[in-house]
Structures are given as structure tokens and as C-alpha cells.
Amino acid sequence: MGVGYERTDELYNLFGLEQGIQADAWWLSISSHITRKLELRGKARYLSYNDHNTGRHYLLEAGYTLTDHPRLFKVAGLVEHRDTKEHNA
């Protein structure tokens, strides 16, 4: 389990690069090995952008290990949801 804060440059596309968008992000994460082969991880982030917008980002990941040591083969799935208060044009 973890809790944290980070300040990031949001330079994922041309809009973010041109605007110089930065975000203050508070996050909470949790991960667990449910069984020896099954693991789950979740993370929630609250973002406050320097253009006075806010957002939320949720992530859920599950992984299952099919083979054991020495060669590890794992199948994983990831679901994300992102939402901001204001849409930018």
C-alpha cells in the first residue's frame, strides 16, 4: 500500500507541450498477491493542473502467472478511467 504526491509535466501531446501543462497529483495505491500466481493492483490519483483544471485517474490491473521459475510467463490486463472537470479545445 502506498500514498504519495508528485508534480509532473503533462507533455503527452502537442496541446500539453504548447500550453506547458503541469499537474500536482496525490495518489493512493494498493497491490496484493491474492494467490501465488494471481496478483491485483489498483491506483487512484487526484490531479490539480496549473491551468485551474482538475482530474481523476483510476487504474486496476490483474495478472496471472502461467508458468513458474526459471521461465516466467504472465498474462495481465489493465483498465483505466480518466476524467477532468473541464474539457479543453
N, CA, C and O atoms as a printed pandas DataFrame, in Angstrom:
     atom_number atom_name residue_name chain_id  residue_number  x_coord  y_coord  z_coord
0              1         N          MET        A               1    0.849   -1.165    0.000
1              2        CA          MET        A               1    0.000    0.000    0.000
2              3         C          MET        A               1    0.897    1.231    0.000
3              4         O          MET        A               1    1.961    1.229    0.619
4              5         N          GLY        A               2    0.472    2.271   -0.686
5              6        CA          GLY        A               2    1.264    3.489   -0.723
6              7         C          GLY        A               2    0.404    4.723   -0.891
7              8         O          GLY        A               2   -0.700    4.668   -1.433
8              9         N          VAL        A               3    0.929    5.825   -0.419
9             10        CA          VAL        A               3    0.303    7.134   -0.554
10            11         C          VAL        A               3    1.410    8.087   -0.981
11            12         O          VAL        A               3    2.534    7.989   -0.490
12            13         N          GLY        A               4    1.104    9.004   -1.887
13            14        CA          GLY        A               4    2.166    9.897   -2.308
14            15         C          GLY        A               4    1.690   11.144   -3.008
15            16         O          GLY        A               4    0.499   11.343   -3.247
16            17         N          TYR        A               5    2.661   11.976   -3.329
17            18        CA          TYR        A               5    2.448   13.231   -4.035
18            19         C          TYR        A               5    3.542   13.351   -5.093
19            20         O          TYR        A               5    4.693   12.983   -4.853
20            21         N          GLU        A               6    3.176   13.866   -6.261
21            22        CA          GLU        A               6    4.176   14.121   -7.290
22            23         C          GLU        A               6    3.736   15.298   -8.150
23            24         O          GLU        A               6    2.542   15.538   -8.331
24            25         N          ARG        A               7    4.710   16.023   -8.673
25            26        CA          ARG        A               7    4.439   17.108   -9.633
26            27         C          ARG        A               7    5.021   16.654  -10.962
27            28         O          ARG        A               7    6.198   16.307  -11.050
28            29         N          THR        A               8    4.174   16.661  -12.005
29            30        CA          THR        A               8    4.600   16.142  -13.295
30            31         C          THR        A               8    4.334   17.146  -14.412
31            32         O          THR        A               8    3.419   17.966  -14.328
32            33         N          ASP        A               9    5.150   17.064  -15.455
33            34        CA          ASP        A               9    4.900   17.790  -16.691
34            35         C          ASP        A               9    3.988   16.917  -17.535
35            36         O          ASP        A               9    4.316   15.759  -17.795
36            37         N          GLU        A              10    2.861   17.440  -17.964
37            38        CA          GLU        A              10    1.887   16.683  -18.741
38            39         C          GLU        A              10    2.126   16.936  -20.235
39            40         O          GLU        A              10    1.373   17.663  -20.883
40            41         N          LEU        A              11    3.169   16.332  -20.756
41            42        CA          LEU        A              11    3.603   16.577  -22.131
42            43         C          LEU        A              11    3.315   15.368  -23.006
43            44         O          LEU        A              11    4.209   14.860  -23.682
44            45         N          TYR        A              12    2.072   14.908  -22.996
45            46        CA          TYR        A              12    1.701   13.692  -23.719
46            47         C          TYR        A              12    1.301   13.954  -25.170
47            48         O          TYR        A              12    1.276   13.029  -25.982
48            49         N          ASN        A              13    0.986   15.219  -25.502
49            50        CA          ASN        A              13    0.580   15.544  -26.863
50            51         C          ASN        A              13    0.978   16.986  -27.160
51            52         O          ASN        A              13    1.539   17.670  -26.304
52            53         N          LEU        A              14    0.690   17.439  -28.361
53            54        CA          LEU        A              14    1.077   18.777  -28.787
54            55         C          LEU        A              14    0.399   19.859  -27.942
55            56         O          LEU        A              14    1.013   20.884  -27.646
56            57         N          PHE        A              15   -0.866   19.640  -27.550
57            58        CA          PHE        A              15   -1.580   20.615  -26.714
58            59         C          PHE        A              15   -0.845   20.829  -25.386
59            60         O          PHE        A              15   -0.606   21.965  -24.978
60            61         N          GLY        A              16   -0.495   19.741  -24.725
61            62        CA          GLY        A              16    0.211   19.851  -23.447
62            63         C          GLY        A              16    1.575   20.491  -23.600
63            64         O          GLY        A              16    2.008   21.246  -22.730
64            65         N          LEU        A              17    2.256   20.199  -24.693
65            66        CA          LEU        A              17    3.566   20.779  -24.948
66            67         C          LEU        A              17    3.468   22.281  -25.176
67            68         O          LEU        A              17    4.260   23.049  -24.631
68            69         N          GLU        A              18    2.495   22.701  -25.983
69            70        CA          GLU        A              18    2.316   24.127  -26.268
70            71         C          GLU        A              18    1.872   24.908  -25.031
71            72         O          GLU        A              18    2.303   26.044  -24.834
72            73         N          GLN        A              19    1.027   24.323  -24.205
73            74        CA          GLN        A              19    0.494   25.005  -23.032
74            75         C          GLN        A              19    1.418   24.924  -21.817
75            76         O          GLN        A              19    1.265   25.705  -20.878
76            77         N          GLY        A              20    2.374   23.991  -21.820
77            78        CA          GLY        A              20    3.258   23.816  -20.668
78            79         C          GLY        A              20    2.502   23.340  -19.438
79            80         O          GLY        A              20    2.754   23.817  -18.331
80            81         N          ILE        A              21    1.585   22.413  -19.620
81            82        CA          ILE        A              21    0.720   21.937  -18.538
82            83         C          ILE        A              21    1.526   21.120  -17.525
83            84         O          ILE        A              21    2.313   20.250  -17.899
84            85         N          GLN        A              22    1.319   21.411  -16.251
85            86        CA          GLN        A              22    1.873   20.641  -15.146
86            87         C          GLN        A              22    0.738   20.237  -14.224
87            88         O          GLN        A              22   -0.312   20.879  -14.193
88            89         N          ALA        A              23    0.961   19.159  -13.468
89            90        CA          ALA        A              23   -0.074   18.674  -12.556
90            91         C          ALA        A              23    0.529   18.318  -11.208
91            92         O          ALA        A              23    1.610   17.734  -11.126
92            93         N          ASP        A              24   -0.187   18.680  -10.160
93            94        CA          ASP        A              24    0.107   18.195   -8.812
94            95         C          ASP        A              24   -0.812   17.001   -8.591
95            96         O          ASP        A              24   -2.033   17.124   -8.690
96            97         N          ALA        A              25   -0.227   15.854   -8.295
97            98        CA          ALA        A              25   -1.013   14.627   -8.174
98            99         C          ALA        A              25   -0.843   14.010   -6.793
99           100         O          ALA        A              25    0.273   13.777   -6.329
100          101         N          TRP        A              26   -1.964   13.754   -6.156
101          102        CA          TRP        A              26   -2.000   12.976   -4.914
102          103         C          TRP        A              26   -2.503   11.595   -5.288
103          104         O          TRP        A              26   -3.485   11.477   -6.021
104          105         N          TRP        A              27   -1.852   10.546   -4.801
105          106        CA          TRP        A              27   -2.250    9.201   -5.195
106          107         C          TRP        A              27   -2.266    8.237   -4.020
107          108         O          TRP        A              27   -1.591    8.423   -3.008
108          109         N          LEU        A              28   -3.068    7.201   -4.206
109          110        CA          LEU        A              28   -3.195    6.103   -3.256
110          111         C          LEU        A              28   -3.145    4.823   -4.073
111          112         O          LEU        A              28   -3.884    4.679   -5.047
112          113         N          SER        A              29   -2.278    3.893   -3.685
113          114        CA          SER        A              29   -2.176    2.636   -4.429
114          115         C          SER        A              29   -2.183    1.462   -3.467
115          116         O          SER        A              29   -1.813    1.575   -2.299
116          117         N          ILE        A              30   -2.618    0.330   -4.002
117          118        CA          ILE        A              30   -2.640   -0.903   -3.231
118          119         C          ILE        A              30   -2.351   -2.052   -4.195
119          120         O          ILE        A              30   -2.826   -2.058   -5.331
120          121         N          SER        A              31   -1.576   -3.011   -3.734
121          122        CA          SER        A              31   -1.303   -4.195   -4.549
122          123         C          SER        A              31   -1.203   -5.404   -3.627
123          124         O          SER        A              31   -0.819   -5.297   -2.462
124          125         N          SER        A              32   -1.562   -6.563   -4.189
125          126        CA          SER        A              32   -1.570   -7.769   -3.372
126          127         C          SER        A              32   -1.428   -8.999   -4.255
127          128         O          SER        A              32   -1.959   -9.043   -5.365
128          129         N          HIS        A              33   -0.725   -9.977   -3.764
129          130        CA          HIS        A              33   -0.708  -11.298   -4.377
130          131         C          HIS        A              33   -1.839  -12.087   -3.717
131          132         O          HIS        A              33   -1.715  -12.523   -2.572
132          133         N          ILE        A              34   -2.932  -12.264   -4.442
133          134        CA          ILE        A              34   -4.090  -12.973   -3.911
134          135         C          ILE        A              34   -3.731  -14.440   -3.686
135          136         O          ILE        A              34   -4.021  -15.009   -2.633
136          137         N          THR        A              35   -3.105  -15.034   -4.680
137          138        CA          THR        A              35   -2.536  -16.374   -4.557
138          139         C          THR        A              35   -1.099  -16.274   -5.052
139          140         O          THR        A              35   -0.626  -15.188   -5.388
140          141         N          ARG        A              36   -0.411  -17.404   -5.095
141          142        CA          ARG        A              36    0.968  -17.385   -5.572
142          143         C          ARG        A              36    1.055  -16.964   -7.034
143          144         O          ARG        A              36    2.072  -16.418   -7.459
144          145         N          LYS        A              37    0.010  -17.210   -7.801
145          146        CA          LYS        A              37    0.024  -16.898   -9.223
146          147         C          LYS        A              37   -0.825  -15.686   -9.619
147          148         O          LYS        A              37   -0.639  -15.138  -10.705
148          149         N          LEU        A              38   -1.740  -15.266   -8.768
149          150        CA          LEU        A              38   -2.652  -14.166   -9.091
150          151         C          LEU        A              38   -2.304  -12.926   -8.277
151          152         O          LEU        A              38   -2.188  -12.981   -7.053
152          153         N          GLU        A              39   -2.138  -11.803   -8.982
153          154        CA          GLU        A              39   -1.879  -10.547   -8.281
154          155         C          GLU        A              39   -2.792   -9.441   -8.806
155          156         O          GLU        A              39   -3.155   -9.426   -9.982
156          157         N          LEU        A              40   -3.155   -8.524   -7.924
157          158        CA          LEU        A              40   -4.009   -7.384   -8.249
158          159         C          LEU        A              40   -3.317   -6.102   -7.816
159          160         O          LEU        A              40   -2.585   -6.071   -6.827
160          161         N          ARG        A              41   -3.571   -5.035   -8.588
161          162        CA          ARG        A              41   -3.007   -3.731   -8.250
162          163         C          ARG        A              41   -4.030   -2.665   -8.607
163          164         O          ARG        A              41   -4.665   -2.740   -9.659
164          165         N          GLY        A              42   -4.193   -1.681   -7.747
165          166        CA          GLY        A              42   -5.100   -0.575   -8.006
166          167         C          GLY        A              42   -4.452    0.742   -7.619
167          168         O          GLY        A              42   -3.635    0.793   -6.699
168          169         N          LYS        A              43   -4.819    1.811   -8.325
169          170        CA          LYS        A              43   -4.268    3.123   -8.014
170          171         C          LYS        A              43   -5.315    4.183   -8.328
171          172         O          LYS        A              43   -5.989    4.110   -9.355
172          173         N          ALA        A              44   -5.449    5.158   -7.452
173          174        CA          ALA        A              44   -6.344    6.293   -7.650
174          175         C          ALA        A              44   -5.509    7.563   -7.507
175          176         O          ALA        A              44   -4.726    7.702   -6.567
176          177         N          ARG        A              45   -5.688    8.492   -8.460
177          178        CA          ARG        A              45   -4.947    9.756   -8.438
178          179         C          ARG        A              45   -5.918   10.922   -8.556
179          180         O          ARG        A              45   -6.869   10.872   -9.336
180          181         N          TYR        A              46   -5.675   11.969   -7.779
181          182        CA          TYR        A              46   -6.380   13.242   -7.919
182          183         C          TYR        A              46   -5.376   14.242   -8.469
183          184         O          TYR        A              46   -4.308   14.428   -7.887
184          185         N          LEU        A              47   -5.705   14.889   -9.586
185          186        CA          LEU        A              47   -4.781   15.803  -10.252
186          187         C          LEU        A              47   -5.302   17.230  -10.225
187          188         O          LEU        A              47   -6.485   17.472  -10.467
188          189         N          SER        A              48   -4.432   18.158   -9.937
189          190        CA          SER        A              48   -4.736   19.585   -9.990
190          191         C          SER        A              48   -3.758   20.210  -10.984
191          192         O          SER        A              48   -2.559   20.296  -10.719
192          193         N          TYR        A              49   -4.285   20.647  -12.136
193          194        CA          TYR        A              49   -3.450   21.175  -13.208
194          195         C          TYR        A              49   -3.183   22.664  -13.016
195          196         O          TYR        A              49   -3.957   23.360  -12.360
196          197         N          ASN        A              50   -2.072   23.156  -13.598
197          198        CA          ASN        A              50   -1.735   24.573  -13.442
198          199         C          ASN        A              50   -2.620   25.493  -14.288
199          200         O          ASN        A              50   -2.489   26.714  -14.192
200          201         N          ASP        A              51   -3.521   24.939  -15.117
201          202        CA          ASP        A              51   -4.483   25.766  -15.851
202          203         C          ASP        A              51   -5.839   25.806  -15.136
203          204         O          ASP        A              51   -6.859   26.112  -15.754
204          205         N          HIS        A              52   -5.847   25.499  -13.845
205          206        CA          HIS        A              52   -7.015   25.551  -12.958
206          207         C          HIS        A              52   -8.047   24.464  -13.261
207          208         O          HIS        A              52   -9.215   24.606  -12.900
208          209         N          ASN        A              53   -7.635   23.397  -13.909
209          210        CA          ASN        A              53   -8.497   22.251  -14.154
210          211         C          ASN        A              53   -8.143   21.167  -13.131
211          212         O          ASN        A              53   -7.046   21.173  -12.572
212          213         N          THR        A              54   -9.055   20.256  -12.894
213          214        CA          THR        A              54   -8.788   19.127  -12.002
214          215         C          THR        A              54   -9.188   17.839  -12.705
215          216         O          THR        A              54   -9.954   17.850  -13.668
216          217         N          GLY        A              55   -8.659   16.738  -12.208
217          218        CA          GLY        A              55   -8.984   15.463  -12.824
218          219         C          GLY        A              55   -8.811   14.301  -11.863
219          220         O          GLY        A              55   -8.205   14.420  -10.799
220          221         N          ARG        A              56   -9.366   13.179  -12.280
221          222        CA          ARG        A              56   -9.237   11.934  -11.521
222          223         C          ARG        A              56   -8.765   10.850  -12.484
223          224         O          ARG        A              56   -9.141   10.842  -13.656
224          225         N          HIS        A              57   -7.948    9.947  -11.986
225          226        CA          HIS        A              57   -7.403    8.854  -12.794
226          227         C          HIS        A              57   -7.435    7.592  -11.940
227          228         O          HIS        A              57   -6.861    7.552  -10.852
228          229         N          TYR        A              58   -8.113    6.566  -12.443
229          230        CA          TYR        A              58   -8.215    5.292  -11.734
230          231         C          TYR        A              58   -7.603    4.196  -12.589
231          232         O          TYR        A              58   -7.751    4.199  -13.811
232          233         N          LEU        A              59   -6.922    3.266  -11.954
233          234        CA          LEU        A              59   -6.250    2.178  -12.656
234          235         C          LEU        A              59   -6.455    0.882  -11.881
235          236         O          LEU        A              59   -6.319    0.851  -10.658
236          237         N          LEU        A              60   -6.782   -0.177  -12.597
237          238        CA          LEU        A              60   -6.916   -1.502  -11.996
238          239         C          LEU        A              60   -6.208   -2.494  -12.907
239          240         O          LEU        A              60   -6.461   -2.526  -14.111
240          241         N          GLU        A              61   -5.321   -3.303  -12.334
241          242        CA          GLU        A              61   -4.552   -4.264  -13.107
242          243         C          GLU        A              61   -4.600   -5.624  -12.415
243          244         O          GLU        A              61   -4.508   -5.722  -11.191
244          245         N          ALA        A              62   -4.746   -6.660  -13.220
245          246        CA          ALA        A              62   -4.722   -8.035  -12.715
246          247         C          ALA        A              62   -3.730   -8.822  -13.553
247          248         O          ALA        A              62   -3.651   -8.644  -14.768
248          249         N          GLY        A              63   -2.980   -9.687  -12.904
249          250        CA          GLY        A              63   -2.012  -10.515  -13.607
250          251         C          GLY        A              63   -2.060  -11.945  -13.096
251          252         O          GLY        A              63   -2.254  -12.187  -11.905
252          253         N          TYR        A              64   -1.881  -12.894  -14.016
253          254        CA          TYR        A              64   -1.867  -14.307  -13.645
254          255         C          TYR        A              64   -0.634  -14.946  -14.261
255          256         O          TYR        A              64   -0.419  -14.849  -15.469
256          257         N          THR        A              65    0.169  -15.592  -13.444
257          258        CA          THR        A              65    1.387  -16.256  -13.887
258          259         C          THR        A              65    1.046  -17.672  -14.324
259          260         O          THR        A              65    0.535  -18.467  -13.535
260          261         N          LEU        A              66    1.332  -17.986  -15.592
261          262        CA          LEU        A              66    1.002  -19.293  -16.146
262          263         C          LEU        A              66    2.112  -20.321  -15.944
263          264         O          LEU        A              66    1.834  -21.506  -15.758
264          265         N          THR        A              67    3.349  -19.881  -15.979
265          266        CA          THR        A              67    4.476  -20.803  -15.792
266          267         C          THR        A              67    5.306  -20.354  -14.605
267          268         O          THR        A              67    5.205  -19.213  -14.153
268          269         N          ASP        A              68    6.111  -21.247  -14.119
269          270        CA          ASP        A              68    6.906  -20.975  -12.927
270          271         C          ASP        A              68    8.371  -20.796  -13.295
271          272         O          ASP        A              68    8.738  -20.824  -14.470
272          273         N          HIS        A              69    9.179  -20.617  -12.304
273          274        CA          HIS        A              69   10.625  -20.433  -12.433
274          275         C          HIS        A              69   11.236  -21.596  -13.207
275          276         O          HIS        A              69   10.761  -22.713  -13.003
276          277         N          PRO        A              70   12.214  -21.458  -14.053
277          278        CA          PRO        A              70   13.044  -20.279  -14.340
278          279         C          PRO        A              70   12.487  -19.385  -15.432
279          280         O          PRO        A              70   12.912  -18.235  -15.539
280          281         N          ARG        A              71   11.551  -19.862  -16.251
281          282        CA          ARG        A              71   10.962  -19.014  -17.294
282          283         C          ARG        A              71    9.546  -18.633  -16.869
283          284         O          ARG        A              71    8.676  -19.484  -16.686
284          285         N          LEU        A              72    9.350  -17.345  -16.723
285          286        CA          LEU        A              72    8.081  -16.839  -16.220
286          287         C          LEU        A              72    7.243  -16.314  -17.377
287          288         O          LEU        A              72    7.715  -15.496  -18.165
288          289         N          PHE        A              73    6.000  -16.779  -17.484
289          290        CA          PHE        A              73    5.057  -16.273  -18.488
290          291         C          PHE        A              73    3.819  -15.806  -17.739
291          292         O          PHE        A              73    3.163  -16.584  -17.047
292          293         N          LYS        A              74    3.512  -14.517  -17.890
293          294        CA          LYS        A              74    2.415  -13.908  -17.144
294          295         C          LYS        A              74    1.466  -13.213  -18.111
295          296         O          LYS        A              74    1.902  -12.559  -19.058
296          297         N          VAL        A              75    0.178  -13.357  -17.872
297          298        CA          VAL        A              75   -0.860  -12.659  -18.629
298          299         C          VAL        A              75   -1.430  -11.577  -17.716
299          300         O          VAL        A              75   -1.764  -11.828  -16.558
300          301         N          ALA        A              76   -1.533  -10.359  -18.270
301          302        CA          ALA        A              76   -2.015   -9.246  -17.446
302          303         C          ALA        A              76   -3.047   -8.434  -18.222
303          304         O          ALA        A              76   -2.993   -8.339  -19.448
304          305         N          GLY        A              77   -3.981   -7.855  -17.483
305          306        CA          GLY        A              77   -4.981   -6.966  -18.050
306          307         C          GLY        A              77   -4.995   -5.669  -17.271
307          308         O          GLY        A              77   -4.753   -5.664  -16.064
308          309         N          LEU        A              78   -5.278   -4.564  -17.955
309          310        CA          LEU        A              78   -5.251   -3.245  -17.344
310          311         C          LEU        A              78   -6.488   -2.464  -17.768
311          312         O          LEU        A              78   -6.838   -2.438  -18.948
312          313         N          VAL        A              79   -7.148   -1.828  -16.805
313          314        CA          VAL        A              79   -8.312   -0.974  -17.058
314          315         C          VAL        A              79   -8.003    0.388  -16.453
315          316         O          VAL        A              79   -7.562    0.479  -15.307
316          317         N          GLU        A              80   -8.236    1.460  -17.232
317          318        CA          GLU        A              80   -8.010    2.818  -16.750
318          319         C          GLU        A              80   -9.243    3.675  -17.014
319          320         O          GLU        A              80   -9.965    3.466  -17.989
320          321         N          HIS        A              81   -9.470    4.641  -16.130
321          322        CA          HIS        A              81  -10.525    5.634  -16.327
322          323         C          HIS        A              81   -9.936    6.990  -15.973
323          324         O          HIS        A              81   -9.367    7.168  -14.896
324          325         N          ARG        A              82  -10.077    7.948  -16.888
325          326        CA          ARG        A              82   -9.594    9.308  -16.661
326          327         C          ARG        A              82  -10.757   10.273  -16.881
327          328         O          ARG        A              82  -11.554   10.103  -17.803
328          329         N          ASP        A              83  -10.841   11.279  -16.027
329          330        CA          ASP        A              83  -11.909   12.267  -16.146
330          331         C          ASP        A              83  -11.382   13.614  -15.649
331          332         O          ASP        A              83  -10.711   13.679  -14.619
332          333         N          THR        A              84  -11.685   14.686  -16.382
333          334        CA          THR        A              84  -11.324   16.030  -15.957
334          335         C          THR        A              84  -12.587   16.872  -15.793
335          336         O          THR        A              84  -13.619   16.599  -16.406
336          337         N          LYS        A              85  -12.483   17.886  -14.964
337          338        CA          LYS        A              85  -13.633   18.755  -14.700
338          339         C          LYS        A              85  -14.006   19.556  -15.945
339          340         O          LYS        A              85  -15.180   19.630  -16.306
340          341         N          GLU        A              86  -13.022   20.148  -16.595
341          342        CA          GLU        A              86  -13.249   20.976  -17.783
342          343         C          GLU        A              86  -12.613   20.312  -18.992
343          344         O          GLU        A              86  -11.524   19.746  -18.897
344          345         N          HIS        A              87  -13.300   20.384  -20.138
345          346        CA          HIS        A              87  -12.735   19.900  -21.396
346          347         C          HIS        A              87  -12.028   21.056  -22.089
347          348         O          HIS        A              87  -12.522   22.184  -22.092
348          349         N          ASN        A              88  -10.885   20.775  -22.667
349          350        CA          ASN        A              88  -10.126   21.813  -23.374
350          351         C          ASN        A              88  -10.301   21.661  -24.869
351          352         O          ASN        A              88  -10.424   20.547  -25.378
352          353         N          ALA        A              89  -10.312   22.770  -25.565
353          354        CA          ALA        A              89  -10.455   22.750  -27.029
354          355         C          ALA        A              89   -9.110   22.860  -27.701
355          356         O          ALA        A              89   -9.033   22.860  -28.930
